[in-house]
Structures are given as structure tokens and as C-alpha cells.
Amino acid sequence: MKIEVKIWRQAGPTEPGALATYTVDDVLPDMSFLEMLDGLNEQLVARGERPVEFDSDCREGICGTCGLVINGAAHGPQQACTSCELRMRHFDDGATITVEPFRARGFPVVRDLVVDRSAFDRIMQQGGYISVNTGSAPDANAMPIAKEVADRAMDAAACIGCGACVAACPNGSASLFVGAKVAQLALLPQGDAERKRRAVAMVQQMDAEGFGNCSNHAECEAACPKSISVDHIARLRSEYRKGAWAALRRNEKRNDQR
């Protein structure tokens, strides 16, 4: 196969960027999309040109670092598929493919296709933990949890934090990511100790990072490589309301005591 790729090239965060067109020869149908980019970089290095910079790690659809906007879609045209899992057989011989970085205020471009997603780390630091001493693995029936509840928690925990939800959202909202991280703990008794504080702290940090508000387009669910449901955004809103109300009551109590 011969593929023409139009790739966003940007030398640095403050430098102007533009699409550059390249032709990649000898592309095999079973190659992953990232392997195709590796082949392009080999050609560029052989010509003495700067290779295209992009993020990747596991290349198994687990870590989420490979996020790219491919032909206008976060992670490409296949549903429930990361960029590294996308195969070149999904494109026609001679096709032109446009590759861009995730674009959102909370994800500033570092270089070429690489964006800074450390905002997600800071959101997690604001509440994505539990203080309960879990110890060793408990017996299976020591803490009864309904299977339906456990399944919903596991579905939320499947989020890999890739940021496709942000890239797909017209508002650049991180609500699906934050909703999944809040829900995976709010649904389980282990996460109950910080439940109310966690939701408020994570939403406040999300807003501080410059992510937009959710307006129920549901593009995030369509782009998510793990098919995380927008139901978790509804749970996030519910948890935030409860947490904000509890914080207000605590403040009123402190003022009364003074």
C-alpha cells in the first residue's frame, strides 16, 4: 500500500504549526497506525529531516498515551479502538490521511502530535484515592457488593485517561474522564470516606485546568476507546451536588460555632 499523510508539524508550544504532506510506501495492511508512523519517521531520518513526534507506550490499547486525531476523529474511524490498535487495513490503498494532535485548552501542544496531558494527573491528585487501609485481599464474601454495582464500577474503572473524550467534545470537556474516576470509587464502599470531598475537589480542578462544560453532545462516549458511558457524567453531577451541599453545611456550622 501507498499512503499519503498530512501531519501537523509544530516545533514548539509557542511556534506556529501547519500540516505537512508525506508519502509512505510499502505499508502493510496488518501494520498498526503507529507502525506506519514509525515507517514514515525512518524515511524522514534517512533524508536527514526531523522525525514526527508522537506519544506511545504499551501499543496494546491499555495506557492511552497514543491519542491522535485521525481524519477528524479521536483515535480514528474505528469505534472502541485506540490509535495504536487501529490497523492500516481500515484505509484504502492510495488514501490520504490527516493526522492532528488532540486539540483542547487543557491539552497544550508540546511538539507535533504530542500534547501535555498532565492536567489529568492534577485532577486525579485532587481526589482519586482512598484513605481506607485495605490490607490484603479480603475474602470474596467479606464485603458484599451486588454484582450489578461491581460491574458498573469496573466499567468506570476501564477508563485509561487517554483524553479522547476531551478531543471529541465541542466544548473540550473532561466530564466523562472525571465522571468515570469519581464513579469507580463512589459506587464501592471503599470509596465512601472521601466520596463527597472527592467529587467537589476533582470538579474544581477540572475547571481550573480550563476544560469546558458538558452540554450533553455525547461525542465523548462515541470516541471513547473503552466505551465509557455518559451515565457516569450524570453520576458526577449528582455526587458534586451532594458534596457541594455538604461543604456548605459544614461552613454554616463553623460560622454558627464562631
C-alpha positions in Angstrom: 0.0 0.0 0.0 1.0 3.6 -0.6 -0.5 6.2 1.8 -0.4 10.0 1.7 -0.4 11.5 5.2 -1.0 15.1 6.1 0.6 15.5 9.6 0.5 18.5 11.9 4.1 19.8 12.4 4.8 22.3 15.2 8.3 22.9 16.5 7.2 24.0 20.0 4.3 25.2 22.2 4.7 28.9 21.1 5.6 28.2 17.5 3.1 28.3 14.6 2.1 24.9 13.2 0.9 23.7 9.8 0.0 20.4 8.0 2.9 18.8 6.1 2.3 16.2 3.4 4.3 13.0 3.1 4.0 9.8 1.1 4.6 6.4 2.9 5.5 3.5 0.7 5.4 -0.3 1.5 2.6 0.0 4.1 1.3 -3.5 5.0 -2.4 -3.9 5.8 -1.7 -5.6 9.1 0.5 -2.7 10.3 -0.8 -0.6 13.2 -1.2 3.1 12.6 1.8 3.8 14.8 3.9 1.3 12.9 3.0 3.3 9.8 4.2 6.5 11.5 7.4 4.6 12.5 7.9 3.8 8.9 7.5 7.4 7.9 10.0 8.5 10.6 12.5 6.0 9.2 12.2 7.7 5.8 12.5 11.2 7.3 15.6 10.3 9.3 17.2 8.7 6.2 16.6 12.0 4.4 18.1 14.0 7.2 14.7 15.5 8.2 13.3 15.8 11.7 11.0 12.9 12.5 7.4 13.3 13.6 7.0 13.3 17.3 4.1 11.4 18.8 3.3 9.7 22.1 3.1 5.9 22.6 3.9 3.3 25.2 2.2 0.0 25.5 0.8 -0.2 21.9 -1.8 -2.6 23.3 -4.7 -0.2 23.9 -4.0 -0.2 27.6 -2.1 3.0 28.5 -3.9 5.6 26.4 -0.9 7.7 25.5 -1.2 7.2 21.8 -4.1 9.6 21.3 -4.3 11.1 17.8 -7.0 12.8 15.8 -7.2 10.8 12.6 -9.3 12.1 9.8 -11.1 14.3 12.2 -11.9 11.6 14.8 -10.2 11.0 18.1 -8.3 7.7 17.7 -9.6 7.3 14.2 -12.6 5.8 12.4 -13.0 2.5 14.4 -15.2 2.5 17.5 -13.8 1.3 20.8 -10.3 1.3 19.4 -7.1 3.3 20.4 -4.8 4.8 17.8 -2.2 2.0 18.4 -4.8 -0.7 17.8 -6.0 0.8 14.5 -4.8 -1.2 11.5 -3.9 0.1 8.1 -6.3 -2.4 6.5 -9.1 0.1 7.5 -7.7 2.5 4.9 -7.7 2.2 1.1 -4.5 2.0 -0.9 -3.7 5.5 -2.0 -5.8 7.1 0.7 -5.0 10.5 2.2 -5.0 10.5 6.0 -4.9 13.7 8.1 -3.3 13.3 11.5 -3.5 16.0 14.2 -2.9 16.3 17.9 -5.8 16.3 20.5 -6.9 19.9 20.5 -8.2 21.4 23.7 -7.3 24.3 26.0 -6.4 21.8 28.7 -4.1 19.9 26.4 -1.5 22.4 25.1 0.6 21.1 22.2 4.2 20.3 23.1 5.5 19.4 19.6 3.9 17.9 16.5 1.4 15.4 17.7 2.4 15.4 21.4 0.2 17.3 23.9 0.6 17.9 27.6 -2.0 15.8 29.4 -0.6 16.4 32.9 -3.9 18.2 33.7 -5.5 14.8 34.1 -2.8 13.9 36.7 -3.5 17.0 38.7 -7.2 16.2 38.6 -6.5 12.7 39.9 -4.3 14.1 42.6 -7.2 16.2 43.9 -9.3 13.2 44.8 -8.6 10.0 43.0 -7.6 7.9 46.0 -9.0 6.3 49.2 -7.6 6.6 52.7 -9.0 3.3 53.9 -6.3 0.7 54.9 -7.3 -2.1 52.5 -4.7 -4.5 53.7 -4.5 -7.8 51.9 -7.2 -9.1 49.5 -10.4 -9.7 51.6 -12.4 -12.9 51.4 -14.8 -13.0 48.5 -17.9 -12.5 50.6 -16.4 -10.4 53.4 -17.8 -7.2 51.9 -20.9 -8.0 50.0 -21.3 -5.9 46.8 -24.0 -6.6 44.4 -22.8 -7.8 41.0 -24.6 -5.1 39.2 -22.9 -2.4 41.3 -19.5 -4.1 40.9 -20.0 -4.3 37.1 -20.8 -0.6 36.9 -17.7 0.3 39.0 -15.5 -1.9 36.8 -16.9 -0.3 33.6 -16.0 3.1 35.0 -12.5 1.9 36.1 -11.9 0.8 32.5 -11.1 4.5 31.6 -7.5 4.7 30.5 -7.3 8.5 30.7 -6.4 8.9 27.0 -8.3 12.2 26.6 -10.3 11.2 23.5 -13.4 12.4 25.3 -11.9 15.9 25.6 -10.7 15.9 22.0 -14.1 14.8 20.7 -16.2 17.3 22.8 -17.1 20.5 21.1 -16.6 22.2 24.5 -13.3 20.4 25.3 -15.0 19.0 28.4 -13.3 16.4 30.7 -16.6 15.4 32.3 -16.5 11.8 31.1 -13.0 11.2 32.4 -13.7 12.9 35.8 -17.1 11.1 35.9 -15.5 7.7 35.4 -12.9 8.4 38.1 -15.4 9.6 40.6 -17.9 6.8 39.8 -15.5 3.9 40.1 -14.9 4.8 43.8 -18.3 6.3 44.6 -20.0 3.0 43.7 -17.9 1.0 46.1 -17.9 1.1 50.0 -14.1 1.6 50.0 -14.5 5.0 48.3 -17.2 6.3 50.7 -14.9 8.0 53.2 -13.8 10.8 50.8 -16.8 10.5 48.5 -18.3 14.0 48.9 -15.0 15.8 49.1 -13.5 13.9 46.1 -16.2 14.9 43.7 -16.0 18.6 44.6 -12.2 18.7 44.5 -11.9 17.0 41.2 -14.6 19.2 39.5 -12.9 22.3 40.8 -9.5 21.2 39.5 -11.1 20.3 36.1 -12.5 23.8 35.9 -9.2 25.3 36.9 -7.4 23.4 34.1 -9.5 25.2 31.5 -11.7 22.3 30.4 -15.2 23.2 29.1 -18.6 22.3 30.5 -20.6 19.3 29.3 -23.6 20.1 27.2 -24.7 16.6 26.5 -23.5 16.1 23.0 -22.3 12.6 23.9 -19.5 12.8 21.4 -17.2 11.7 24.3 -18.9 8.3 24.6 -18.7 7.7 20.8 -15.0 8.5 20.8 -14.0 6.6 24.0 -11.9 3.6 23.1 -13.3 1.8 26.2 -16.9 2.7 25.6 -17.3 4.6 28.9 -21.0 5.5 29.3 -22.2 9.1 29.6 -24.2 7.8 32.6 -21.1 8.5 34.6 -21.4 12.2 33.9 -24.9 12.1 35.4 -23.4 10.4 38.5 -20.7 13.0 38.6 -23.2 15.8 38.7 -25.2 14.0 41.4 -22.0 13.4 43.5 -20.9 17.0 43.0 -24.3 18.4 44.2 -24.2 16.2 47.3 -20.6 17.2 48.0 -21.2 20.9 47.5 -24.2 20.8 49.8 -22.3 19.0 52.5 -19.5 21.6 52.3 -22.0 24.4 52.5 -23.5 22.8 55.6 -20.0 22.4 57.2 -19.3 26.1 56.6 -22.6 27.2 58.1 -21.9 25.0 61.2 -18.4 26.6 61.6 -19.9 30.1 61.3 -22.6 29.3 63.9 -19.9 28.0 66.3 -18.0 31.2 66.0 
